């Protein structure tokens, strides 16, 4: 004999329900007293009491829901969060078997009534990620045959796996999956209420938004797995949209092609006459400014690197390479006179092989007069000296002797000037090497520009040629909590709780069961146990459906989960054979629900509301709903962008102690992780790599224990975007500054070049400011790297200013002893720049200034002598020739001094070169350590699974 426990307070309610309930067992035929709307409304009131159950006479009958939509607007796409925002007109209808009336008797074949008076299916869009902010429509249409028509607008923020590789010529295929969130296919099935072709045509006809995206087509398919187990019926719509690319072509691609073409034509500038390096550095600065202006047009995503980003990176890399090559050419033109001869392997590889490849063969250089004459001049000079001695002894030719001395000084000046201007054979070979490399890079530039233009045109043409719908495989249907629910049923059915209530159904139909469950519904305000000392066991599980983003500054993680709770209600127990079925879906508000919260939750749950729960015959309650979790998380971004974050989701009862409510896992953490990876649709910046769970008992102030179920979610940032858009350009620019040390400071304004480079680097950091994390807790290592890069650039600029000052300014005072010891003697050998030996070749030559004094005195003396007419005698001719020789000797010494400088100036210049080489070594060390560190951290983060 079954014991029935109905509290006295529930008896009046049961009597009232019995009075209002219609005769069950068949559909209710509404009789209207008059053929008007008030009479029809009065006749329908008895049906409104049945809004808590699915409107079928037999729970084994499936409710067929037909639905379709019209896409009224495409509001946008958020690439980083992997979201598609659309606006739909959603229409659906289903059969209510509990109501029908005679249209002639009641005077109307349909009536509009408030939505909350009827049962409505819990149809959701699986990819829905946010709250529906469209206007609320409170009414539905009820027809005389029992068909309920529901139409409402929906602003859909749906997850979509966006592939922007071909941006801005990309075509996106996003899915909108309509299904009942909780009901199995045996209860609710979904069908398309209109053909896909009509949906596409009508959507294009009524669409008012003509923005960035264009609707191509809408297709649909059913997802019916071949399985005998319970599954949820799904209707999947595939929406294909295409980006309108004209804006990006005009504002992004064409200007970029213009700038890269300018850099291409800059190879025509002769490097021996024009400072090509400053021109190219200014062009790089202009390109970074252009990217800064166009930054808002570029997509931001952590999954796929768009081809256009690769194009821009290659453009910047080519500009940097051409700048480095220009620095090399300038160094060869200005400093190769002091280089050793060209090595044989460079001569074979560059001069012979690459030279023929770029049509710059090695020139066979014939000896010029200046190269042939020095030996002849020496021999002639010796012969003239011998001859002059003979003539002087024989004829006493003093004038001829002065002429010979004069010619010797002129020849020395000519040799010095020609040697400075022409250089040696090795110098010519090095210059030829530079020109071949210049021509080779010019050819690569032309090849890249041509391939880029052809690729852009082909992708653009293909994007407009795709008019056929893509075939999409049906989504894999899984339901992770079926096994856990069956286990709960087995566990709880094997243990009959003491004092449980057995509901008796008068007939095996839903209205009878609903009537029998009313006493239990009246007890929804208390924990569903007969004895308060009994612990309510709640099974907890969830599926991580999407990782929507991380806010580093607010220390917040945004996720979207499918939460599942299950527990035993001891007030509910019915015989499935007597009532006709073993489960029923009822509104959540009719039952007691545990106060399970997520401790780290920071905002309101804006996910779609699912109003129903499953209630089983043994009292098992299964409650499932989507939750948009905005949770606090202590983020450690020290290794950004290779960081791995572990955030905690703590489930606990907000009020009940552990002796009243006990939580346990519905499925293992490994199963939750595996299923979450399978169903996750957002492939944005973050990747799920791990999930663990643990249960913790903590003491309270009342000497009671409360329980926490802690889930640790480990996510990893996809770093490819940051490597391509942030680290590689930064390394390019720092490499340019490194190679700028090759620019000869005595020939090129290196300080202006470095100042332009620093300006370009600051503009680049301004462009990438949105990619860098903002936090007040930890300074990321990448920020330290960028600051060190900027510091090294500033230090190299200051060092260049010092070098320029040493070369052109303070060269008169001798080098102090401590600088001579510290720099020339110690640091010089370390950086492989030992002190140069002092050249004493001209020590015996008289000071040009003294010679000039003598010459000036002679000139003044000659000026006092009145000019003589007629031929000069030998003494006067000799005096004039001696004066001219003195002037030429002074000019020769001044030229030699200008070319070789004084000993003190040579030492100051050597000090500058040593400091320059030392900073260059620091630069190389810093870049090497930085590259090794970045690669190591990247590999370590990729190995975490």
Protein Blocks (a to p, Z undefined) as FASTA:
>chain_A
ZZddddfklmmmmmmmmmmpccehiacddddfbdcfklmmmmmmmmmmmmmpccdfbfkb
ccddddddddfbdfbdcfklopacdddddddddddfkbccdfklnopabdcddfklpccd
fbdcfklcbdcfbdcdfbdcddfkopacddddddddddddddfklpckbccddddddddf
kbcfklpccddfbdfklmmmmmmmmpmblcfbccfbdcddddddddfbdcdddddddddd
dddfklmmmmmmmmmmmmmmmmmmmmmpcfklbcfklmmmmmmmmmmmmmmmmmmmpccd
fkbccfklmmmmmmmmmmmmmmmmmmmmmmmmmmmmmpccddfklmmmmmmmmmmmnopa
cddddddfklmmmmmmmmmmmmmmmmmmmmmmmnopaklmmmmmmmmmmmmmmmmmmmmm
nopfklmmmmmmmmmmmmmmmmmmmmmmmmmmmmmmmmmmmmmmmmbccdddddddddfk
lmmmmmmmmmmmmpccehiacdddfbdcfklmmmmmmmmmmmmmbccbfblkbccddddd
dddfbdfbdcfklopacdddddddddddfkbccdfklnopabdcddfklpccdfbdcfkl
cbdcfbdcdfbdcddfkopacddddddddddddddfklpckbccddddddddfkbcfklo
ccddfbdfklmmmmmmmmpmblcfbccfbdcddddddddfkopacddddddddddddfkl
mmmmmmmmmmmmmmmmmmmmmpcfklbcfklmmmmmmmmmmmmmmmmmmmpccdfkbccf
klmmmmmmmmmmmmmmmmmmmmmmmmmmmmmbccdfklmmmmmmmmmmmnopacddddfk
lmmpccfklmmmmmmmmmmmmmmpccdedjddfklmmmmmmmmmmmmmmmmmmmmmmmno
pfklmmmmmmmmmmmmmmmmmmmmmmmmmmmmmmmmmmmmmmpZZ
